[in-house]
């Protein structure tokens, strides 16, 4: 498998680490979040295949016990992890599990139905129903962090090249925190179901928000999420 560009693993908070990378020839970054749990287990969210120094740094935190596929668009490296870590469990969104069998050679269960007791409370999941990509949100209780993938964007300033900025502005995904126009128009197929999921998400205690595309929101996450999806209620 060809390895795509990535940075080092960075410590973010107690039990929370982050890696930023890119797909080949893409101006848009992607992020891998690593959770080190109180049990000693390590869960990898939106896996990024790294070079050997990068994988050694990951394994210094702990060998992955769980590989969490957050939606159908961020599954490209899960199979690489499945091969490297035969004992790790690969969990995918139930809504798109059938569509992922040809992309991931080994799937051990769904996030919705097979979430392990050992992770309950410390790392919670909230499936965002009503989306075609099967997005699942994660809340890391110790750091009060919400981890999303494609549900929101948060670009500003000169985060992207000029033409990409124009494209993302037209997509309502630049200079603001929230879902893109494409997400609301083409990914969301049941607004009522999505709003119910957002309401369920807002019952959790989180402040920071990490998303795959854009700047991490360091604080005010619950209020920002409520505001970001308020337009769907009109």
N, C-alpha and C positions, 0 to 999 in steps of 0.2 A: 504494500500500500504506500502511495506517495504521501509524505508528510508535508503539511502546509505550514506557513509561517505562524509562529507563536512566541509569546514572551515567557518569562519565568513565572513560577508560582509565587504569588505574593500573599503574605499574611494580612488579613483584613480585620479579624476580630477573633474572640475566643472560639476555637473550633471552626473557623470560617476562612477559606483561602480562595484565591481567584487567579485564573489564567486568561489572558487575552490573546486571541489568535485571529486568523483570517482564512477564508477559503481562497484557493488559487485565483489570482487576477481579480479579486473582489476588493472594492474600496470599503466595504462594510465589515466591521469587526464582528467577532463572535466571542462569547465568554464561556468558560467552564468554571463552575463553582464546585469547590470541594468541601465537604462537611466531615469534620472529625468528631465523632459522637462520644458521649460519656462512656459507652461500652467499649470504646477502642476501635469500633468499626469505622470504616471510611466509606462515604457515599459520594459518587461523582455524578454531577448534574451536567447534561449537555456535553458529553465527553469530547475532548480534543486529543487526538493521537499526537504525542510529543516525541522529540528525539530522546536518545538514551540519557543525557544529563537531566532533561526534564522529567522523564519517568523515574529516574533515581531520586529526584527531589520529591516527587509524589510519594514514592514508596517509603521515603524517610518519614513522611507524615503517617503512612500506613498503607498496606496493600488494599486496594478497593474490595469491599465486600458487596457493594451495590453499585450498579450503573443505571442511572435514572434518565430515561429518554423523555424529554418534556413535551415534545410534539413531533409530528411527522416530518417536519422540516429540519430538525436537529438530531437526526439519527445516524448521520454518515459515518461516525467513528465508533459507534457502539459495538459493531462486530469485531473491530480491531481489539477493543478491550475484552470482549468475550473470549477471544482466542488467547490473549495474553494472560488472562486471569480466569482459568476454568472454574474456580470455586465461587467467583462473583456471580450474583444473581442480576440478570438483565430484566428490568421492569419497564414497561411501555404503557402509554395511555390505552385504556380499554377501548375507547371510541375508534382508534385507528390501528388496533392490534393486527387485524386481518390484512391490512395494507402494508404492514411492515415485515411480514414473513419473507418477502423476496429481497429485503434490504439488510436484515439482521439474521445471520444464520442460526442464532440461538436466542430464544425469548423464554424467560423463565416464569413470567407472570405479568399481571397488569398492576399498574400503580393503584388503580381504584379498588381492585378486589383482593390483592395479595400484599398490601402494605404490612410490613412486619411489626409485630408487637414491640420489638426492641427499639423501634424508631418512634413509636407513638408518643406524643407530647413534646418530644424534643424537636422533631422534624415532622411537620404536618403537611398534608397535601389537600388541595382544593381543585378538583377538576373544573375547568371553565367550560361548562356545557354550552352547546349552541354554536360551536365553532367547527369548521370543517377540518382543521388541523389537529384537533384533539388536545389543545393546550392544557397543561396542568400547572398550577401555581404551587410553590413550596414556601412554607414559613418556618424559618429557623428560630425557635423560641429563645435560646440563650443569647443570641445577638440581636433579636427583634428585627430580623431581616426577611423581607419578601423577595423571592427569586422568581422572575418571570423570563419568558423567552421572546416571543413575538407579539405579545398582547399590548405592549407599550413601547414607544421610542422616546429618546431624550437627547437630541442633538442640539448644539448651539454653537455660536461663533464660527470658527473655521475647522470644525471637527471633520468635515468632508471636503473634497475638492469642489470647485465652483459649480461644475455641471451637475454633480451629485447633489449639491445643496439645492439647486434649482428644482431638480426632480423631487427631492424630499419635501421641499416647501409646497410644491403642487400636490403632494401626497398628504399634506397637513401633518407632516412628521418632522418638522424642523423648528427650532426655537420654542418648543413647548414639550411638556411631558404628557403623553397620552397615546391612544391608539391611532394608527394611520387611517387615512381615508380608505385605502385598499382593504385594511383589516375590517373596518366597519361595513364596507359595501360588498365585499366578496368572500371574506373568511367567516364572518358572522352569518349564520343561517337561521338562528332562532334568538331574537333579541330578548325575549322574555326569559328564556333559559339562561342566557348569559348574565342578565341582570340579577337573577336569583343566585347565580354563582358568585357574582361580585358582592352581593349582600352577605353571602356566607363567608367570603374572604374577609370582609370588613369586620367580622366578629373576632378576628384574630388580632393579637397585639403585635404590631410591627411598626417600625419607624423608617428604617433604611429600605431602599428598593434597588435591586440589581436586575438589569434587563440585558439581553444579548446585544442589543444595538443602541448605543448611546451612552451618555454619562450616567454613572451610578447616582441615584438620589440619596444623599446622606441622611436626610431627616425629613419629617413631614409626610411620610409615605402614605399613611392611611387617608389623610385629608386629600392628598394629590390623587390617589386612586378613586376616591369618591367623586372628586371634581372631574376627573378624566372621562368617566363613563356617565356623567350626569345628562349629557345630550341624548342618550338612549332612552331616558325616562320622559322625554317631551313628546 
